[in-house]
Amino acid sequence: MNNLFFKRIKQSVKHWYIHLIIGLIFIAIGLWVFASPIQSYAALTIIFSISFLISGIMEIFFATSNRKVLENWGWTLALGVFTALVGIMLIANPAISALTLALYVGFMLMLRSFWAIGSAFDLKDYGVKGWGVSLFIGILGVLFAALLILNPAFGGMTLVIWTGLALIVSGTFNLFLSIKMRKVHKNWDNITAATIAKLEEAQRLFLEEYRSRQSEI
């Protein structure tokens, strides 16, 4: 471990609640789709557009706030930009067909699912338990998104069901990620300055010993 590692752990959970809010938004939309299946694609475009725009802006804020400490902050930024663009396109074209809306949602959820898979391995690197659940959710999201993209003409109720499931899966991952990030944040607060100093001193001694041995070779 090094100073940068400690800094990343502490700062990477800054604004962890953003993922919580995004997750709740996506799950709420998914449940609304199931609750109103008949009018979903007739009235849901506006809800989709506003929700995606807000979610995208929040993720852009999260990425830029942590750009100095997150190695893969660019991926989160790209995800936020893409999500916001989808929201803008839906606002500009409120009368799009159900098939076109399914494609928009499918591509956005596909990108988010790949990001979820990458985030799962980041959680693994941080030593966070349960990263396998995140990986599973990401893979599940890819499958749902692929169904929307490759078979947008499911027709009627089936299309609505798959879209609702895809949104719920994506929202579930964001909730899961926010919980894990909050846990890391709380655990960090329990680490005292003295403990950090001892760890850094141990690391310094290890590096000195390593360099000394390397010079003898």
VOGU-3710 file (C-alpha; in Angstrom, 3 decimals, decimal comma):
1> mnnlffkrik> 0,000/0,000/0,000  1,053/3,601/-0,498  -0,182/7,117/0,109  -2,056/7,153/-3,186  -3,826/3,934/-2,268  -5,130/5,403/0,997  -6,133/8,561/-0,798  -8,050/6,596/-3,419  -9,965/4,601/-0,850  -10,946/7,704/1,057
11> qsvkhwyihl> -11,763/9,909/-1,902  -13,310/7,337/-4,235  -16,313/7,124/-1,924  -16,862/10,878/-2,062  -20,503/11,476/-3,032  -21,299/7,743/-2,753  -24,978/8,680/-2,402  -25,087/9,666/-6,082  -25,205/5,996/-7,052  -27,938/5,467/-4,455
21> iiglifiaig> -30,094/8,190/-6,018  -29,492/6,920/-9,563  -30,350/3,378/-8,487  -33,610/4,498/-6,895  -34,520/6,462/-10,037  -33,937/3,492/-12,340  -35,774/1,039/-10,088  -38,703/3,455/-9,759  -38,943/3,760/-13,549  -38,745/-0,006/-13,975
31> lwvfaspiqs> -41,519/-0,578/-11,435  -43,619/2,132/-13,081  -43,272/0,309/-16,394  -44,691/-2,842/-14,802  -47,450/-0,909/-13,019  -48,566/0,859/-16,211  -47,726/-1,553/-19,038  -50,352/-0,315/-21,480  -49,468/3,367/-21,384  -45,778/2,871/-20,638
41> yaaltiifsi> -44,397/3,579/-24,088  -47,022/6,210/-24,783  -46,168/8,310/-21,731  -42,781/7,056/-20,543  -40,581/8,888/-23,057  -40,680/12,116/-21,039  -39,984/10,283/-17,780  -37,110/8,406/-19,405  -35,610/11,552/-20,877  -35,689/13,568/-17,651
51> sflisgimei> -34,441/10,657/-15,537  -31,592/9,828/-17,922  -30,572/13,480/-18,157  -30,496/13,887/-14,369  -28,649/10,583/-13,877  -26,096/11,505/-16,535  -25,403/14,910/-15,011  -24,970/13,369/-11,556  -22,509/10,783/-12,879  -20,542/13,487/-14,692
61> ffatsnrkvl> -20,326/15,356/-11,386  -19,229/12,189/-9,555  -16,525/11,424/-12,138  -15,086/14,941/-12,242  -15,151/15,214/-8,437  -12,976/12,094/-8,170  -10,844/12,501/-11,306  -7,621/12,948/-9,327  -7,992/9,734/-7,354  -9,970/7,314/-9,523
71> enwgwtlalg> -7,936/5,440/-12,108  -10,962/4,727/-14,298  -12,848/7,955/-13,745  -12,924/8,499/-17,505  -15,230/5,506/-17,949  -17,654/6,894/-15,392  -17,481/10,262/-17,137  -18,182/8,645/-20,516  -21,107/6,762/-19,003  -22,541/9,971/-17,586
81> vftalvgiml> -22,110/11,839/-20,871  -23,739/9,025/-22,858  -26,655/8,751/-20,413  -27,196/12,513/-20,518  -27,068/12,497/-24,335  -29,716/9,779/-24,462  -31,875/11,944/-22,215  -31,356/14,968/-24,470  -32,184/12,964/-27,611  -35,377/11,699/-26,019
91> ianpaisalt> -36,355/15,236/-25,022  -35,715/16,412/-28,588  -37,764/13,520/-30,034  -40,692/12,923/-27,663  -42,758/11,181/-30,352  -40,293/8,384/-31,141  -41,628/4,875/-31,622  -41,520/2,147/-29,004  -38,890/0,268/-31,035  -36,605/3,307/-31,210
101> lalyvgfmlm> -37,032/3,932/-27,493  -36,137/0,303/-26,800  -32,921/0,704/-28,816  -31,997/3,886/-26,929  -32,595/2,183/-23,601  -30,834/-0,995/-24,742  -27,615/0,734/-25,799  -27,523/2,856/-22,658  -28,066/-0,149/-20,401  -25,472/-2,156/-22,320
111> lrsfwaigsa> -22,847/0,504/-21,602  -23,922/0,728/-17,964  -23,711/-3,057/-17,615  -20,162/-3,192/-18,968  -19,307/-0,422/-16,524  -20,886/-2,513/-13,752  -18,690/-5,484/-14,669  -15,590/-3,279/-14,589  -16,668/-1,814/-11,251  -17,044/-5,333/-9,850
121> fdlkdygvkg> -13,364/-6,014/-10,463  -12,510/-2,625/-8,928  -14,406/-3,689/-5,806  -12,439/-6,932/-5,832  -9,165/-4,988/-5,975  -10,311/-2,932/-2,975  -10,954/-6,165/-1,086  -14,683/-5,493/-0,829  -16,730/-8,606/-0,134  -19,639/-9,315/-2,434
131> wgvslfigil> -17,961/-8,128/-5,627  -19,222/-11,322/-7,270  -22,788/-10,097/-6,803  -21,876/-6,928/-8,670  -20,336/-9,006/-11,451  -23,471/-11,148/-11,705  -25,720/-8,084/-11,889  -23,531/-6,602/-14,623  -23,669/-9,792/-16,697  -27,428/-9,981/-16,202
141> gvlfaallil> -27,721/-6,390/-17,383  -25,739/-7,185/-20,534  -28,162/-10,008/-21,333  -31,245/-7,830/-20,884  -29,707/-5,002/-22,910  -28,732/-7,411/-25,693  -32,320/-8,641/-25,902  -33,564/-5,080/-26,341  -30,947/-4,265/-28,988  -31,045/-7,487/-31,003
151> npafggmtlv> -34,792/-8,049/-30,759  -36,454/-4,635/-30,389  -39,570/-5,915/-32,145  -40,639/-8,190/-29,293  -44,022/-6,600/-29,581  -46,417/-5,193/-27,038  -46,193/-6,407/-23,495  -42,984/-8,423/-23,911  -41,048/-5,324/-24,941  -42,357/-3,451/-21,913
161> iwtglalivs> -41,431/-6,316/-19,577  -37,842/-6,602/-20,834  -37,342/-2,839/-20,632  -38,672/-2,770/-17,075  -36,438/-5,662/-16,038  -33,379/-4,053/-17,631  -33,985/-0,805/-15,751  -34,507/-2,615/-12,448  -31,296/-4,623/-12,906  -29,318/-1,458/-13,674
171> gtfnlflsik> -30,831/0,317/-10,674  -30,109/-2,646/-8,415  -26,428/-2,501/-9,321  -26,247/1,204/-8,480  -27,867/0,523/-5,108  -25,452/-2,331/-4,436  -22,478/-0,177/-5,409  -23,600/2,710/-3,198  -23,933/0,368/-0,200  -20,436/-1,016/-0,737
181> mrkvhknwdn> -18,956/2,464/-1,207  -20,645/3,679/1,963  -19,247/0,678/3,838  -15,736/1,505/2,637  -16,305/5,103/3,724  -17,409/4,056/7,223  -14,522/1,618/7,561  -12,108/4,344/6,565  -13,349/6,581/9,357  -12,367/3,849/11,821
191> itaatiakle> -8,770/3,935/10,680  -6,849/6,356/12,877  -4,061/8,613/11,738  -1,661/6,618/13,903  -2,604/3,389/12,149  -2,058/4,975/8,751  1,314/6,312/9,877  2,380/2,838/11,025  1,327/1,278/7,735  3,151/3,928/5,741
201> eaqrlfleey> 6,272/3,480/7,874  6,131/-0,290/7,323  5,806/0,293/3,613  8,774/2,684/3,627  10,965/0,145/5,428  9,881/-2,588/3,036  10,764/-0,467/0,004  14,151/0,418/1,480  14,898/-3,249/2,128  13,736/-4,186/-1,359
211> rsrqsei> 15,901/-1,529/-3,023  18,869/-2,572/-0,884  18,542/-6,175/-2,011  18,121/-5,105/-5,620  21,336/-3,087/-5,487  23,221/-6,131/-4,167  22,170/-8,275/-7,092
//
